[in-house]
Amino acid sequence: MADAFTFSITTTPFNEDYTPSESSRITTNFANLARGENRQENLRNALTMINRRFNSLAHWDNPEGDRYALELEIVSARVHFTSDGEERQFPLLEVLDTSIVDRKTGARSHGIVGNNFSSYVRDYDFSVVLPAASDGSGAPALPENFGNLHGSLFQRFLDSEAYRRRFAQLPVICISVSTSKTYHRTGNSHPALGLEYQQDDHSLTDAYFGKMGLRVRYFMPPGSVAPLAFYFRGDLLTDYTNLQLISTISTMETFQKIYRPEIYNANSAAPAVYRPSLGAQDFSRTLISYDREERSRLGVTQGRYTEEHFIAPNRELLDQWAAAYPTPVA
C-alpha cells in the first residue's frame, strides 16, 4: 500500500508562444489568456507586467528598473497506480515554477515552485462533493473527511522521488484573500512581502490547505493595494530569499490584477481593517482580456470528469489508501 501511488512531472514553458494543451488543468487560470485573436498580445502584456513588477520590488542596484526577467514553466504532475490489475494514471495538479534571470550578471537562479495552484481533485471536492452535501434541512454542510484524500495525495507528492529530484525547496502557493473575511493589519512588516495582515477567523480554504500540510500568512507587498494569501510549509520568511519571494509576488499579483481587478487593481490601498469585495467600483481594468466565466465553468466540468474517471472507478482503493495514510494537518 505504501507504493500504491507514484508520481511523474512534466513541464511546459509559459511564454508568449505558449498554446494551452487540451488536457491542461491550468486552462482555468493563466492559460485562457492564450486563446483567441489576442492570444499572443495577452501573453506578452502579462509577462511584461510580471517583469515590471519584479523590478519595481527588486529596486536595489537596479537604477534602470530592468535588471531582472522572470521565466515561467507550468509544472504538471500525474499520479500513477494499479487498479483491478491495470496500470492507470490521472492528472493530479499543476503549479507554476519561476526562474530569475539577472541581466546584469548573466546569472540564472531558481525562484519558487507553486504560485498558482490547480487540481482536478480539488475541483471535485468543491464543485461536486461540497454542493451535494447538506445537513438534512437543505442547508450546506461540510462533508465528513472533506479534503482528506486531496491532502494526502498532495503531501505524498511533495515527499515523492519525482518532486525531490526536481525541486530542492517546498512550494509556496499564493492566492487571493477571501471576500467573506475581514483582515486586520498588524505591526509586522517584511522588506519584500510588505505589511502583514491577520484574518478574523480561518476559512474553509485555510482548512483545506491545512490538510495539504500548508499554513497561511497574509501580506500586502510594497506598492500593492490588497494583501495576498501565502500558503507554505516551513518558514515563509527564512526559507526563501527576497528575490524568490518577489518572483511569487510579481507573478501572482499580476494574475490577480487581471482576474480580480476589483480587489488587486483598486484605485486605493486596503485600510488597516479590510474586507475585500468583488462589488467594488473604484478600480481600473487591465488591457488584458480574461474569461472569468470560463474559469468557473471549467472547475465544474473538471470536477465531474474527476468523479467519473478517477474517484468512482477507484473508490475502494482510494478509501483504503486514505485510511492507511491519514492526513497530517498544518
N, C-alpha and C positions, 0 to 999 in steps of 0.2 A: 504493500500500500504506500510505502514511503516514496517509491519511484513511480507512482501511478500517473503522475503528470510531469512532463518535461517541457522545455520552452525553447523557442528559436526566435531570433531577431533579424529583421531586415531593415534597411534604411533607404530613404529616398531624399535627394536634395530638394529643399524648398527654396526655389529662386524664381526669377521672372519667367523662366521657361517651364516651370512646373505645370504638369497636367494631372489632375487627380485620377487615381485608379477607381474603377467601379466598386472595388472591394474596400476602399479606404474609409474607415470609420471617421477619420478626421474631416471628412466631407462636411460634416455639420459645423465645423469651425472654420479654420483658415481656408480649406480647400474650395469652399464655394465662392471665394474671391477669384478663383481660377477658372471661371466659366463665363461664357457669353462673349460678346464682341469686345468688351472692355477688359478681358481677362488679363492680358499682359500689362496693361496700364494699371489695373488694380494692384497686381502683384508688385510692380515696380514702385508704385506710390507707397504701399505698405512697408516694403523693405527700406525705402528712403526714410520714412517716418521712424522706423526702428533705429536706423543708424544715427539719425539726428538726435533722437532722444538719448541714445547711448552716449554720444559725445557731449551732450549738454550735462549729463550726470558725471561723466569721467572728464572733468574740465581741467584737472591739474596737468601741467606740462602739455597742454593741448590748446595753444593760443588761437589756432585757426578753426578749432571745432570740427576737425575732420581726421583726427589721428586714427580712429578705430572703425572697423567694419565688423558686422556680425555675419556669420554663415550659419544657416539653419538646416537641420535634417529632420525629417519625420522618421521616428523610430516605431516600427510596427512589431508587436510581439504576438506570437501564436502559441497556443497550448497544444501539446501532443499527448495522446493517451490511447489505451486499448479498451475497447468496449465490445462485448459479445464476440470476442476473438478477432476483432478487426482493428487495424491501426487507423486512428482518426486524428483530426486536428481541427482547431477552430480559432478564429481571430480573437485575441484576448483584449488588447488595448493598444492605443497609440499615444505617444508623447512627442514633444519636440526636444531636440538636442541643440545646444548653441556652441559655437566656436568663436573665439575672439581673435581677430587679425589686427596686429599693431602695424600700421602702415609706416611708422617712423623707424622701427627696428626690424621689421620683416617677420617678427615672431608671431607664432600662431599657438594659442593656448585653449584648453577646454574650458567652456563656460559651465552651464548647469544642464543636466538632463531632467526632463519633467515638463515644467512650464505649463503648457496646455495638457489637458488630460481627457482622453476619450476612451470609452469602454463599452463593449457590447453588453456585458453582464450588468453593468451599472444602468444602462438603458432598460434592460429587462426589469431590474428592481424598481426603478422609478416610473416607468411607463406602463408596466404590466402588473407587477405584484402590488405596488402601493395603491393604485387606483381601484384595484379589485378588493382591497381589504376594507372591512367596516367593523364597528363594534356591536353589530346586531340591530342598531337603530337606524342604520344608514349613514351614520357619521363616520368620517375617516378614522382609521386606527392603524397603529404601527404593527405590522405582522411580526409574529414571533421569529426570532433568528434573522430579522431583516438585515441584509448586508453581510452575513457571516461567510457565505460562500465566496462572494466577491473579495472580501477582505483577506480570506485565506489564500485565494489564488494570487492576489497582488503581492502579499508578503512572501509567498513561496517563489514568485517570480523574482523578487529582489534578492532572495537567497540562492537563486539558481546559478549554475555554472555559466549559462548564456549571458546573464546580466553581469556577473562579477568579472567575466573575461573581457567584457567590453567597457564597463564603466567602473572607475575607481571610487566614485562617491555616490551617495544616496540621492534620490531625486528631490526636487522642490517643485511643488505644484502651486500655481498661482491663479486664483480665480477672483471674480467679483465679490464684493460684500453683499450681504443679503438685504433685500428690500423690506423684510419683515422684522428686522432687528435694529436696535439703537446702539450706536458706538460712542464711547467716551474717550476723549483724548487724555493720555497720561502725560507725566512729565518726562518720559523717556524719549530719547531721540538717537538716531544712528546716522552716520555720515552718508551712507548710500540709501538705506531703507527709509530714512526720514522719521517723521513723528509717529509714535506708536499710539494705537487706539485699543480699547478693550470692548468686548461685546457685553451686553447686559445679561444674556444667558446663551447657552450653547444651542445651536440649531441642529436640525436633522442632518444637514450636510456635515457639520462638525462630527456628529456621532458616526456617520457613515465613513468619513475619512479616518476617524479613530479606529475603526475596525480594520483599516488598512495599515494601522500602526503609525499614523501621522497625527501630529499635533498642529495647532494653528496659532499664528500671531498676525496682527493686523498693523500695517504701516502705510502712511501716506508719504511717498518719496518727495524729495525737494522738487518744487515746480509742479507737482501733481495737484489735482483738485478733489480727490477722493482716495480713501485708503483701499488697499488691496489685501486679500486674504492669502497668506503664505502657509501652505501645509508641508510639513517636513518631519523627518525622523532625526533625532540627534540635537544639535545646537545650531540654529539658523545663523546666529551672529558670529560664531567662531569657526564653523566647519567650512565656510566659503569665504573667498576674498571679496573685497568690494567690487572688483571688476566682474566677478562671477555673478554676484547679486544684481549688478547693474544690467547684465545680459538678460536676466529674467525680467527685471522691471521694464526695460525698454521694449522687449518683445511682447509681454502680456499687457502692458498699458496701451500699447498701440492697438492690439486686438480689441481691448475693451473700449477704446475711443471709437472704433468702427462699429462694434456690436452694441455697446450701451453708451451712446454719446450723452444721453440724459444725465448719466452719473459721471462718466470719466472725461467728457468734453464739456462739462458745465462751465458757465461763464464766471463762476465764483467758487472759491475753495470751501471744502467742508468745514463747518464750525467745530467748536470743542465738543459739542454734543450733536451727533449727526445721525439722521435716519435717511438713507438713500431712497430715491423714488424714481421709477420709470415714467411717472406722470409729470415730472418737472418740465417746464417750458423754456427756462433760461439756459439754453445750451446751443452749441454750434455743431453742425453735421460736418463730417469729413467729406471729401470729394470721392471717396471710395464706395462703390456700390456693394451692398451686402444683403443677402436674402435672409432676414431673421426668421421669417416664417418657415423656410426650408429647414432650418436648424431644428425647430420644434417638431416638424413633421417627421423628419428622419429619425429623431430619437425614438418615436413611437414605432416606426417601421422596423427599425433595427432591434428594438426590444422584442417585438413579436418574432422576428427572424431568430433571435437567440433562443426564445422559448421553443420554437419549432425544431431547430437544428442542433441545439446544444443541451438545453435543460430537460425537455420532455423525453428524448430518446435515451438519455444517460442519467436519469434522475436517481436511480438506485446507487449507481457508482458515485455520483456527486454527493449524495446524502451520507454514504459510508465514509467517504474521504473527509468531508467537512466535520463529521463527528469524531473521526480519528485525530484530526488536527484542528483543535479549537482555536479560534482567532484571538491572539493577544491584542488587547485594546490599549491604545496610547493614552 
